[in-house]
Amino acid sequence: MKLICIGRNYADHITELANQRPTEPVIFLKPDTAVLNDESPFVIPDFSENVHHEVELIIKIGKTGKHITPEFASQYFDEIGLGIDFTARDLQDQLKNKGLPWEKSKAFDSSAVVGDFLPKSNFADLNNIPFSLQKNGETVQDGNSSLMLWKMEELICYTSTFFTLKKGDLIFTGTPAGVGKVDAGDVLKGFINEQLMFTTKVI
Ligand code: ZN
């Protein structure tokens, strides 16, 4: 199982990190060892002083596909979930400044919270899904899939031109504005609409 992550998919988050707006989706991968085990706390790694939360809608791939075309994209996923793409921002900035790959800052062990999933059929409109992240009871990120630069079906088509998508693979669809540092003792709760999708304690 692989995690395909999309960077810079929300204009307001591109602005907050002073990044350039991309002309194509930015893609990176996390290995299966990045998934934080259910109910486990997130332990801040000792190689970073500045780990950020990035709350993201997740597409769960339902069957194998390659070079998927737009008219068939909806057949390749049945479930939508919510998670966190933890990012060692200090390390990522160093790597970006040197023009090096981001993996150490993005793909480290337990860097991906994968919360609950909901059937796609629960949503009247996939392009209007509100989601949010609370840190210690305060909303810190508030997004909606309507604000994604590339929509879910476009991401399925685009990523499948490079990587064969397999059943169980996850696509993290990018984060809206409001990313920020996590500290030991924080409690992070993710919501789709008003529904709690995960609770993660930071230690
Ligand atoms: Zn992200």
py3Dmol code that shows the C-alpha trace and the ligand (Angstrom):
import py3Dmol

protein = """\
ATOM      1  CA  MET A   1       0.000   0.000   0.000  1.00  0.00           C
ATOM      2  CA  LYS A   2       1.281   3.453  -0.842  1.00  0.00           C
ATOM      3  CA  LEU A   3       0.287   6.964   0.098  1.00  0.00           C
ATOM      4  CA  ILE A   4       0.289   9.454  -2.738  1.00  0.00           C
ATOM      5  CA  CYS A   5       0.275  13.003  -1.436  1.00  0.00           C
ATOM      6  CA  ILE A   6      -0.612  16.190  -3.262  1.00  0.00           C
ATOM      7  CA  GLY A   7       1.178  19.403  -2.383  1.00  0.00           C
ATOM      8  CA  ARG A   8      -0.040  22.936  -3.063  1.00  0.00           C
ATOM      9  CA  ASN A   9      -3.639  22.061  -3.881  1.00  0.00           C
ATOM     10  CA  TYR A  10      -5.227  25.016  -2.048  1.00  0.00           C
ATOM     11  CA  ALA A  11      -4.458  28.581  -3.107  1.00  0.00           C
ATOM     12  CA  ASP A  12      -4.609  29.994   0.448  1.00  0.00           C
ATOM     13  CA  HIS A  13      -2.012  27.471   1.691  1.00  0.00           C
ATOM     14  CA  ILE A  14       0.302  28.241  -1.255  1.00  0.00           C
ATOM     15  CA  THR A  15       0.168  31.880  -0.175  1.00  0.00           C
ATOM     16  CA  GLU A  16       0.865  31.147   3.501  1.00  0.00           C
ATOM     17  CA  LEU A  17       4.084  29.255   2.633  1.00  0.00           C
ATOM     18  CA  ALA A  18       5.053  31.805  -0.061  1.00  0.00           C
ATOM     19  CA  ASN A  19       5.181  29.032  -2.657  1.00  0.00           C
ATOM     20  CA  GLN A  20       4.622  29.400  -6.394  1.00  0.00           C
ATOM     21  CA  ARG A  21       1.247  28.310  -7.711  1.00  0.00           C
ATOM     22  CA  PRO A  22       1.987  25.130  -9.687  1.00  0.00           C
ATOM     23  CA  THR A  23       0.837  24.508 -13.254  1.00  0.00           C
ATOM     24  CA  GLU A  24       0.514  20.770 -12.529  1.00  0.00           C
ATOM     25  CA  PRO A  25      -0.179  18.948  -9.244  1.00  0.00           C
ATOM     26  CA  VAL A  26       2.848  18.535  -6.942  1.00  0.00           C
ATOM     27  CA  ILE A  27       3.177  14.870  -5.943  1.00  0.00           C
ATOM     28  CA  PHE A  28       5.196  13.049  -3.307  1.00  0.00           C
ATOM     29  CA  LEU A  29       4.911   9.602  -1.743  1.00  0.00           C
ATOM     30  CA  LYS A  30       4.922   8.211   1.752  1.00  0.00           C
ATOM     31  CA  PRO A  31       5.648   4.520   2.393  1.00  0.00           C
ATOM     32  CA  ASP A  32       3.246   2.298   4.332  1.00  0.00           C
ATOM     33  CA  THR A  33       5.489   2.678   7.397  1.00  0.00           C
ATOM     34  CA  ALA A  34       4.356   6.318   7.554  1.00  0.00           C
ATOM     35  CA  VAL A  35       0.881   5.313   8.710  1.00  0.00           C
ATOM     36  CA  LEU A  36       0.387   6.044  12.405  1.00  0.00           C
ATOM     37  CA  ASN A  37      -1.053   2.981  14.066  1.00  0.00           C
ATOM     38  CA  ASP A  38      -4.637   3.278  15.211  1.00  0.00           C
ATOM     39  CA  GLU A  39      -5.038   4.909  18.600  1.00  0.00           C
ATOM     40  CA  SER A  40      -1.267   5.471  18.931  1.00  0.00           C
ATOM     41  CA  PRO A  41      -0.055   8.928  19.912  1.00  0.00           C
ATOM     42  CA  PHE A  42       2.119  10.873  17.481  1.00  0.00           C
ATOM     43  CA  VAL A  43       5.640  11.145  18.887  1.00  0.00           C
ATOM     44  CA  ILE A  44       7.465  14.282  17.725  1.00  0.00           C
ATOM     45  CA  PRO A  45      10.657  13.013  16.045  1.00  0.00           C
ATOM     46  CA  ASP A  46      13.925  14.242  17.514  1.00  0.00           C
ATOM     47  CA  PHE A  47      15.230  15.448  14.114  1.00  0.00           C
ATOM     48  CA  SER A  48      12.731  18.310  13.970  1.00  0.00           C
ATOM     49  CA  GLU A  49      11.970  21.385  16.051  1.00  0.00           C
ATOM     50  CA  ASN A  50       8.974  22.362  13.962  1.00  0.00           C
ATOM     51  CA  VAL A  51       6.550  19.591  12.970  1.00  0.00           C
ATOM     52  CA  HIS A  52       3.388  20.967  11.351  1.00  0.00           C
ATOM     53  CA  HIS A  53      -0.094  19.495  11.090  1.00  0.00           C
ATOM     54  CA  GLU A  54      -1.673  19.424   7.615  1.00  0.00           C
ATOM     55  CA  VAL A  55      -5.254  18.138   7.674  1.00  0.00           C
ATOM     56  CA  GLU A  56      -6.312  16.591   4.358  1.00  0.00           C
ATOM     57  CA  LEU A  57      -9.189  14.743   2.750  1.00  0.00           C
ATOM     58  CA  ILE A  58      -8.116  11.238   1.694  1.00  0.00           C
ATOM     59  CA  ILE A  59      -9.329   9.209  -1.276  1.00  0.00           C
ATOM     60  CA  LYS A  60      -9.193   5.434  -0.798  1.00  0.00           C
ATOM     61  CA  ILE A  61      -8.556   3.619  -4.082  1.00  0.00           C
ATOM     62  CA  GLY A  62     -10.974   0.732  -4.658  1.00  0.00           C
ATOM     63  CA  LYS A  63      -9.416  -1.088  -7.604  1.00  0.00           C
ATOM     64  CA  THR A  64      -6.254  -1.281  -9.661  1.00  0.00           C
ATOM     65  CA  GLY A  65      -5.883   1.223 -12.477  1.00  0.00           C
ATOM     66  CA  LYS A  66      -3.343   2.936 -14.699  1.00  0.00           C
ATOM     67  CA  HIS A  67      -3.771   5.797 -17.179  1.00  0.00           C
ATOM     68  CA  ILE A  68      -7.296   6.331 -15.870  1.00  0.00           C
ATOM     69  CA  THR A  69      -9.367   8.644 -18.048  1.00  0.00           C
ATOM     70  CA  PRO A  70     -11.817  11.242 -16.677  1.00  0.00           C
ATOM     71  CA  GLU A  71     -14.974   9.370 -17.648  1.00  0.00           C
ATOM     72  CA  PHE A  72     -13.902   6.336 -15.590  1.00  0.00           C
ATOM     73  CA  ALA A  73     -12.189   8.063 -12.628  1.00  0.00           C
ATOM     74  CA  SER A  74     -15.231   7.840 -10.342  1.00  0.00           C
ATOM     75  CA  GLN A  75     -15.152   4.021 -10.571  1.00  0.00           C
ATOM     76  CA  TYR A  76     -11.785   3.841  -8.847  1.00  0.00           C
ATOM     77  CA  PHE A  77     -12.802   5.088  -5.411  1.00  0.00           C
ATOM     78  CA  ASP A  78     -15.689   4.413  -3.050  1.00  0.00           C
ATOM     79  CA  GLU A  79     -14.570   5.989   0.214  1.00  0.00           C
ATOM     80  CA  ILE A  80     -13.441   9.381   1.479  1.00  0.00           C
ATOM     81  CA  GLY A  81     -11.569   9.880   4.712  1.00  0.00           C
ATOM     82  CA  LEU A  82      -9.603  12.445   6.637  1.00  0.00           C
ATOM     83  CA  GLY A  83      -6.052  12.448   7.977  1.00  0.00           C
ATOM     84  CA  ILE A  84      -2.952  14.451   8.735  1.00  0.00           C
ATOM     85  CA  ASP A  85       0.185  14.807   6.630  1.00  0.00           C
ATOM     86  CA  PHE A  86       2.681  15.607   9.408  1.00  0.00           C
ATOM     87  CA  THR A  87       5.559  17.641   8.004  1.00  0.00           C
ATOM     88  CA  ALA A  88       8.931  18.459   9.563  1.00  0.00           C
ATOM     89  CA  ARG A  89       8.783  22.020   8.239  1.00  0.00           C
ATOM     90  CA  ASP A  90      12.304  22.994   9.294  1.00  0.00           C
ATOM     91  CA  LEU A  91      13.799  19.997   7.504  1.00  0.00           C
ATOM     92  CA  GLN A  92      11.559  20.530   4.479  1.00  0.00           C
ATOM     93  CA  ASP A  93      12.715  24.156   4.192  1.00  0.00           C
ATOM     94  CA  GLN A  94      16.370  23.059   4.294  1.00  0.00           C
ATOM     95  CA  LEU A  95      15.770  20.435   1.601  1.00  0.00           C
ATOM     96  CA  LYS A  96      13.720  22.797  -0.578  1.00  0.00           C
ATOM     97  CA  ASN A  97      16.409  25.447  -0.355  1.00  0.00           C
ATOM     98  CA  LYS A  98      18.980  22.929  -1.578  1.00  0.00           C
ATOM     99  CA  GLY A  99      16.685  21.660  -4.336  1.00  0.00           C
ATOM    100  CA  LEU A 100      16.645  18.206  -2.746  1.00  0.00           C
ATOM    101  CA  PRO A 101      13.723  15.746  -2.418  1.00  0.00           C
ATOM    102  CA  TRP A 102      11.405  16.229   0.587  1.00  0.00           C
ATOM    103  CA  GLU A 103      11.130  12.606   1.724  1.00  0.00           C
ATOM    104  CA  LYS A 104      12.940  12.923   5.049  1.00  0.00           C
ATOM    105  CA  SER A 105      10.589  15.722   6.099  1.00  0.00           C
ATOM    106  CA  LYS A 106       7.378  14.131   4.834  1.00  0.00           C
ATOM    107  CA  ALA A 107       7.675  10.350   4.717  1.00  0.00           C
ATOM    108  CA  PHE A 108       9.117   9.520   8.134  1.00  0.00           C
ATOM    109  CA  ASP A 109       7.592   6.839  10.382  1.00  0.00           C
ATOM    110  CA  SER A 110       4.106   7.695  11.720  1.00  0.00           C
ATOM    111  CA  SER A 111       3.893  10.911   9.672  1.00  0.00           C
ATOM    112  CA  ALA A 112       0.435  10.018   8.331  1.00  0.00           C
ATOM    113  CA  VAL A 113      -2.705   9.955  10.434  1.00  0.00           C
ATOM    114  CA  VAL A 114      -5.379   7.954   8.616  1.00  0.00           C
ATOM    115  CA  GLY A 115      -8.769   8.453  10.225  1.00  0.00           C
ATOM    116  CA  ASP A 116     -12.134   6.888   9.512  1.00  0.00           C
ATOM    117  CA  PHE A 117     -13.622   6.618   6.035  1.00  0.00           C
ATOM    118  CA  LEU A 118     -17.129   7.375   4.803  1.00  0.00           C
ATOM    119  CA  PRO A 119     -18.824   5.914   1.732  1.00  0.00           C
ATOM    120  CA  LYS A 120     -18.589   8.250  -1.242  1.00  0.00           C
ATOM    121  CA  SER A 121     -22.362   7.867  -1.576  1.00  0.00           C
ATOM    122  CA  ASN A 122     -22.776   9.807   1.702  1.00  0.00           C
ATOM    123  CA  PHE A 123     -21.805  12.985  -0.098  1.00  0.00           C
ATOM    124  CA  ALA A 124     -24.245  14.814  -2.353  1.00  0.00           C
ATOM    125  CA  ASP A 125     -21.344  16.715  -3.933  1.00  0.00           C
ATOM    126  CA  LEU A 126     -17.704  15.607  -3.692  1.00  0.00           C
ATOM    127  CA  ASN A 127     -16.694  19.121  -4.631  1.00  0.00           C
ATOM    128  CA  ASN A 128     -18.358  20.601  -1.560  1.00  0.00           C
ATOM    129  CA  ILE A 129     -17.062  18.679   1.469  1.00  0.00           C
ATOM    130  CA  PRO A 130     -16.339  20.836   4.528  1.00  0.00           C
ATOM    131  CA  PHE A 131     -13.606  19.570   6.839  1.00  0.00           C
ATOM    132  CA  SER A 132     -11.627  20.970   9.748  1.00  0.00           C
ATOM    133  CA  LEU A 133      -8.966  20.351  12.346  1.00  0.00           C
ATOM    134  CA  GLN A 134      -9.205  21.284  16.000  1.00  0.00           C
ATOM    135  CA  LYS A 135      -6.130  21.646  18.176  1.00  0.00           C
ATOM    136  CA  ASN A 136      -6.927  21.517  21.875  1.00  0.00           C
ATOM    137  CA  GLY A 137     -10.546  22.367  21.126  1.00  0.00           C
ATOM    138  CA  GLU A 138      -9.839  25.346  18.865  1.00  0.00           C
ATOM    139  CA  THR A 139     -10.369  25.189  15.102  1.00  0.00           C
ATOM    140  CA  VAL A 140      -7.008  25.788  13.416  1.00  0.00           C
ATOM    141  CA  GLN A 141      -7.710  24.581   9.868  1.00  0.00           C
ATOM    142  CA  ASP A 142     -11.001  24.911   8.067  1.00  0.00           C
ATOM    143  CA  GLY A 143     -11.262  23.722   4.474  1.00  0.00           C
ATOM    144  CA  ASN A 144     -13.657  22.649   1.768  1.00  0.00           C
ATOM    145  CA  SER A 145     -13.001  20.417  -1.226  1.00  0.00           C
ATOM    146  CA  SER A 146     -14.553  23.149  -3.385  1.00  0.00           C
ATOM    147  CA  LEU A 147     -11.296  25.081  -2.897  1.00  0.00           C
ATOM    148  CA  MET A 148      -9.037  22.329  -4.292  1.00  0.00           C
ATOM    149  CA  LEU A 149      -7.121  23.454  -7.395  1.00  0.00           C
ATOM    150  CA  TRP A 150      -7.312  19.882  -8.723  1.00  0.00           C
ATOM    151  CA  LYS A 151     -10.470  17.933  -7.892  1.00  0.00           C
ATOM    152  CA  MET A 152     -10.524  14.318  -6.722  1.00  0.00           C
ATOM    153  CA  GLU A 153     -11.219  12.768 -10.119  1.00  0.00           C
ATOM    154  CA  GLU A 154      -8.531  14.901 -11.758  1.00  0.00           C
ATOM    155  CA  LEU A 155      -6.040  13.730  -9.125  1.00  0.00           C
ATOM    156  CA  ILE A 156      -6.906  10.102  -9.852  1.00  0.00           C
ATOM    157  CA  CYS A 157      -6.306  10.597 -13.575  1.00  0.00           C
ATOM    158  CA  TYR A 158      -3.127  12.596 -13.099  1.00  0.00           C
ATOM    159  CA  THR A 159      -1.445  10.383 -10.488  1.00  0.00           C
ATOM    160  CA  SER A 160      -2.324   7.214 -12.421  1.00  0.00           C
ATOM    161  CA  THR A 161      -0.288   8.396 -15.391  1.00  0.00           C
ATOM    162  CA  PHE A 162       2.833   7.964 -13.235  1.00  0.00           C
ATOM    163  CA  PHE A 163       1.905   5.300 -10.681  1.00  0.00           C
ATOM    164  CA  THR A 164      -0.349   2.288 -11.011  1.00  0.00           C
ATOM    165  CA  LEU A 165      -3.081   2.793  -8.422  1.00  0.00           C
ATOM    166  CA  LYS A 166      -3.838  -0.312  -6.391  1.00  0.00           C
ATOM    167  CA  LYS A 167      -6.760  -1.226  -4.162  1.00  0.00           C
ATOM    168  CA  GLY A 168      -6.117   0.258  -0.716  1.00  0.00           C
ATOM    169  CA  ASP A 169      -3.763   2.998  -1.873  1.00  0.00           C
ATOM    170  CA  LEU A 170      -4.530   6.401  -0.384  1.00  0.00           C
ATOM    171  CA  ILE A 171      -4.376   9.805  -2.015  1.00  0.00           C
ATOM    172  CA  PHE A 172      -3.882  12.712   0.416  1.00  0.00           C
ATOM    173  CA  THR A 173      -5.430  15.607  -1.464  1.00  0.00           C
ATOM    174  CA  GLY A 174      -3.535  18.558   0.015  1.00  0.00           C
ATOM    175  CA  THR A 175      -4.050  20.927   2.906  1.00  0.00           C
ATOM    176  CA  PRO A 176      -5.844  24.255   3.229  1.00  0.00           C
ATOM    177  CA  ALA A 177      -4.363  27.239   5.091  1.00  0.00           C
ATOM    178  CA  GLY A 178      -3.804  27.196   8.822  1.00  0.00           C
ATOM    179  CA  VAL A 179      -0.948  24.708   9.104  1.00  0.00           C
ATOM    180  CA  GLY A 180       1.021  25.103  12.309  1.00  0.00           C
ATOM    181  CA  LYS A 181       3.384  23.607  14.830  1.00  0.00           C
ATOM    182  CA  VAL A 182       2.384  20.763  17.105  1.00  0.00           C
ATOM    183  CA  ASP A 183       3.710  20.451  20.647  1.00  0.00           C
ATOM    184  CA  ALA A 184       3.772  17.635  23.163  1.00  0.00           C
ATOM    185  CA  GLY A 185       0.428  17.526  24.936  1.00  0.00           C
ATOM    186  CA  ASP A 186      -1.623  18.736  21.964  1.00  0.00           C
ATOM    187  CA  VAL A 187      -4.782  16.866  21.043  1.00  0.00           C
ATOM    188  CA  LEU A 188      -5.784  17.000  17.362  1.00  0.00           C
ATOM    189  CA  LYS A 189      -9.299  16.183  16.210  1.00  0.00           C
ATOM    190  CA  GLY A 190     -10.351  16.018  12.575  1.00  0.00           C
ATOM    191  CA  PHE A 191     -13.898  16.524  11.296  1.00  0.00           C
ATOM    192  CA  ILE A 192     -15.765  16.074   8.035  1.00  0.00           C
ATOM    193  CA  ASN A 193     -18.846  18.243   8.391  1.00  0.00           C
ATOM    194  CA  GLU A 194     -19.547  17.834  12.115  1.00  0.00           C
ATOM    195  CA  GLN A 195     -18.470  14.198  12.222  1.00  0.00           C
ATOM    196  CA  LEU A 196     -15.344  13.259  14.190  1.00  0.00           C
ATOM    197  CA  MET A 197     -12.960  11.273  11.943  1.00  0.00           C
ATOM    198  CA  PHE A 198      -9.880  10.949  14.165  1.00  0.00           C
ATOM    199  CA  THR A 199      -8.365  11.979  17.487  1.00  0.00           C
ATOM    200  CA  THR A 200      -4.568  12.081  17.746  1.00  0.00           C
ATOM    201  CA  LYS A 201      -2.582  12.919  20.842  1.00  0.00           C
ATOM    202  CA  VAL A 202       0.891  14.412  20.427  1.00  0.00           C
ATOM    203  CA  ILE A 203       3.653  13.418  22.847  1.00  0.00           C
TER     204      ILE A 203
END
"""
ligand_1 = """\
1
ZN
Zn 0.184 17.859 2.788
"""
view = py3Dmol.view(width=600, height=400)
view.addModel(protein, "pdb")
view.setStyle({"model": 0}, {"cartoon": {"style": "trace"}})
view.addModel(ligand_1, "xyz")
view.setStyle({"model": 1}, {"stick": {}})
view.zoomTo()
view.show()
